Amino acid sequence: MSIALPDVSDLRRSAPIDAAAPVVADGKFLRAGSERFLVKGVTYGTFAPDADGYQFPTPARIAQDFALMRQYGINTVRVYTPPRRDLLDEAARNGLRVMVGLPWSQHVAFLDDRKLTREIRRDVLAKVRELGDHPAVLMFALGNEIPPGVVRWHGRLRIERFLRGLYTDARAIAPDRLFTYVNFPPTEFLDLSFLDVCAFNVYLHRERDLRAYLARLQHVAGHKPLLLAEAGADSIREGEQHQAELTAMHLRAAFEEGACGAMAFAWTDEWWRGGHDVDDWKFGLVDTDRKPKAAAAAVEAVTVTLPELPAAILAGLTTLRAPAVTEPTTSRLSW
């Protein structure tokens, strides 16, 4: 008995993605209109704030970056701070979708302060209301890597209850948008099955370990799509060629293990955290002057051709395997 498999030509870089087609969860994958949508993404930022506190480059630089991303087969950009609508407009012009991060005070015992909790909810929902109708928005991330110490302090159930409430209220405002929370291995035990997409940041440099952990995460995700929301390597410590090999391996393994997409961390070496430029890590596919590094071409080889992606995965006929390892280690410190 033969199985009719979908035409995979739409996964190549033949044309920009139609940002007007809403993306929805479709089993373990995403769908834009009638077509399967695989997230072939890159992270963007965070950047030093300007005089108004806006943490993105100039419009001209953004236009340059987005056009170059499309040349390398990227179809999704993950940002960590809420953008203005003109950035979303530029993304749409380039056929890019945007995963919008909504940061809040998660590095403190926020649930012990009722006023702070109300402010978090108010600010997050205000941004969803402001941006949720823009067609370039792929999904909102309602947080990123709450520290394990904070989770232990409040307890798993209180954290889950807070995130569920945030999700419920945000979804009521923007019912046509996807919502996720970006988790990471130290808090994988959180039950976030109410979210539309199960998203994890994972930095494992041994392919066998990465594939085993992705298989484990498929069990965590259950019937929801699994998104590798960050993966990559530092070219200072690894060298540019090894960075390219590792980053390409991360993305290819994610697709082959049935993820709905993967995000390379990061687009550029230009990076700002905690009030300072970060000069001792260089995860970018391009340098600060936007000169492509070896990793850019390596990622392109994955995003444009997905050469080893099994046809059964494209058809949504994945078989989840039991994990071969128990406790992974990450190669990047959490911030």
TAWO-V294786 format. One record per helix or strand of 2 or more residues. SS is the DSSP state (H for helix, E for strand). FROM is the first residue (numbers start at 1). TO is the last residue. If there is no record, write none. Layout:
((SS:FROM:TO) (SS:FROM:TO))
This chain:
((H:8:11) (E:23:26) (E:29:32) (E:35:37) (E:39:44) (H:59:71) (E:76:79) (H:85:93) (E:97:101) (H:110:112) (H:114:131) (E:137:144) (H:148:154) (H:156:173) (E:178:184) (H:185:187) (E:197:201) (H:207:221) (E:225:231) (H:235:238) (H:240:256) (E:261:264) (E:272:273) (E:276:277) (H:294:305) (H:311:314))
